[in-house]
Amino acid sequence: MIPPLQYLQHYPAALQDKIRLLQAQDKLGDYIAQRYPQAHTIQTDKALYQYSNEIKQEFLRNAPLLDKVHYDNRLSIDHHALGLNTAISRVQGGKLKAKKEIKISSFFKTSPAEFLRMIVVHELAHLKERNHDKAFYQLCQYMEPSYHQLEFDCRVYLLWDSDRNKKILPESL
C-alpha cells in the first residue's frame, strides 16, 4: 500500500495518485504557477488587516469587529497551523471585553493571492461558525465559491514547497 501524501491524506486515492505523478515528474511547481500566476502584494500587517476587514464587511457585516489581523512567524506549516482565530477576554473597567484576533502564517506572504484569500476566508468564517462542520464550509463557499478547489490546491502548494525545501538543504546536515 502506498502511503498517503502529506497534506492530502483525506483526499481520494485517485486524486493523490495524480498529484504523486506530478510530484515524481517534478511538475508540482508548474501546476501551481499555471493555475495561480499572480502573487499578492499584501505584505504588511496593516494591509492584511484592511484586506480582511473588506472581506468581512462584504460577507459578515454582523460578525464581531476584528481588533487585530497580522502575519505570525510562529505559526508552523509543519503543525498544520496556517491561521488562527482567537478571542482574548480582558477586563476593562467593570466590563469584560473580547478582542477578536486573526493570525495568518507568514508563509502566506509569498503565496499566490488566491491562497491568502482562502485562508483569510477560513479564519473569518470562524467568527460565525466555531467548528469545521457543514455550516462552516457552506459559509466558506458563500464567501469564496472556489473555496474547496483553493483549499486542495493550497495543500498541493504546501507539498511542493515542502519538497522544494528538502532539496535546498545541504546533504551534509
C-alpha positions in Angstrom: 0.0 0.0 0.0 1.3 3.4 -1.0 1.4 5.9 2.0 -0.9 8.9 1.7 0.7 12.2 0.6 1.5 14.8 3.3 -1.3 17.4 3.4 -3.6 15.3 1.2 -4.3 12.3 3.3 -8.1 12.8 3.3 -8.5 13.1 -0.5 -9.4 10.1 -2.7 -6.5 7.8 -3.7 -7.0 8.5 -7.4 -6.6 12.2 -6.8 -3.5 11.6 -4.7 -2.1 9.4 -7.5 -2.4 12.3 -10.0 -0.5 14.6 -7.6 2.0 11.9 -6.9 2.7 11.6 -10.6 3.2 15.4 -10.9 5.5 15.2 -7.9 7.6 12.3 -9.5 7.9 14.4 -12.7 8.9 17.4 -10.6 5.9 19.4 -12.0 4.0 20.5 -8.9 5.5 24.0 -9.2 4.4 24.2 -12.8 0.9 23.1 -11.8 0.7 25.8 -9.2 2.3 28.5 -11.4 -0.1 27.7 -14.3 -3.2 27.9 -12.1 -2.1 30.8 -9.9 0.4 33.0 -11.7 -0.2 36.1 -9.5 1.4 36.7 -6.1 -0.3 39.2 -3.9 1.0 42.5 -2.7 -0.3 42.3 0.9 3.0 42.4 2.8 2.2 44.4 6.0 0.0 43.7 8.9 -1.9 46.9 8.2 -2.6 45.9 4.6 -3.6 42.4 5.8 -6.0 44.0 8.4 -7.6 46.2 5.7 -7.9 43.2 3.3 -9.5 41.0 5.9 -11.9 43.7 7.0 -13.0 44.4 3.4 -14.0 40.7 3.1 -15.6 40.7 6.5 -17.7 43.8 5.6 -18.8 42.3 2.3 -20.0 39.0 3.8 -20.2 39.1 7.6 -21.4 42.6 8.5 -23.0 41.4 11.8 -19.9 39.4 12.9 -17.8 40.8 15.7 -15.3 43.5 14.8 -11.7 42.4 14.2 -9.3 44.0 16.7 -6.1 42.7 15.1 -5.1 40.8 12.0 -1.4 40.0 11.4 1.1 37.7 9.9 2.7 35.4 12.5 6.2 33.8 12.1 5.4 31.3 14.8 2.6 29.6 13.0 4.1 26.5 11.6 3.0 24.8 8.4 4.5 21.6 9.7 2.0 21.6 12.6 -0.9 22.4 10.2 -1.4 25.9 11.6 -2.0 28.1 8.6 -4.0 30.6 10.6 -5.6 31.1 14.0 -8.7 32.9 15.1 -8.7 33.8 18.8 -10.8 35.8 21.2 -8.9 37.3 24.1 -11.0 38.4 27.0 -9.9 41.3 29.1 -11.5 43.3 31.9 -11.8 47.0 31.1 -13.4 48.9 33.8 -16.3 46.9 35.0 -16.9 45.1 31.7 -15.4 42.0 30.1 -14.3 42.8 26.5 -13.5 40.1 24.0 -10.8 41.1 21.5 -11.0 39.2 18.2 -7.7 38.5 16.6 -6.7 36.6 13.4 -3.2 35.4 12.8 -2.1 34.2 9.4 1.1 32.2 8.9 3.9 34.4 7.4 4.2 31.6 4.9 1.4 33.2 3.0 3.3 36.5 2.4 4.8 34.9 -0.7 1.9 32.7 -1.7 -0.5 33.2 -4.7 -3.2 35.7 -4.0 -6.0 33.1 -4.1 -4.4 31.1 -1.2 -4.2 34.2 1.0 -7.8 34.9 0.3 -8.8 31.3 1.1 -7.0 31.3 4.5 -8.5 34.7 5.4 -12.0 33.5 4.4 -11.4 30.3 6.5 -10.4 32.4 9.6 -13.3 34.9 9.1 -15.8 32.0 8.9 -14.7 31.1 12.4 -16.3 34.4 13.6 -19.7 32.8 12.9 -19.0 29.1 13.0 -16.5 27.7 15.5 -16.4 24.1 14.3 -15.3 22.7 11.0 -18.8 21.4 10.2 -21.2 21.6 7.2 -22.4 25.1 8.2 -18.7 26.3 8.4 -17.8 25.0 4.9 -21.0 26.4 3.5 -20.1 29.8 4.9 -16.6 29.5 3.4 -18.1 28.7 0.0 -20.5 31.6 0.3 -17.6 34.0 0.8 -15.3 32.2 -1.8 -17.2 30.0 -4.3 -13.9 28.2 -5.2 -13.1 27.5 -1.6 -12.7 23.7 -1.9 -10.6 23.9 -5.0 -8.4 26.5 -3.5 -8.0 24.5 -0.3 -6.9 21.5 -2.3 -4.5 23.5 -4.5 -3.1 25.2 -1.4 -2.4 21.7 0.0 -0.6 20.9 -3.3 1.3 24.1 -2.9 2.3 23.1 0.6 3.5 19.7 -0.6 5.5 21.4 -3.4 7.1 23.9 -1.0 8.0 21.0 1.4 9.6 19.1 -1.5 11.5 22.2 -2.7 12.8 22.9 0.8 14.0 19.3 1.2 16.1 19.7 -2.0 17.6 23.0 -0.8 19.0 21.5 2.4 22.7 20.5 2.2 23.4 16.8 2.1 25.9 17.1 5.0 23.3 18.0 7.6 
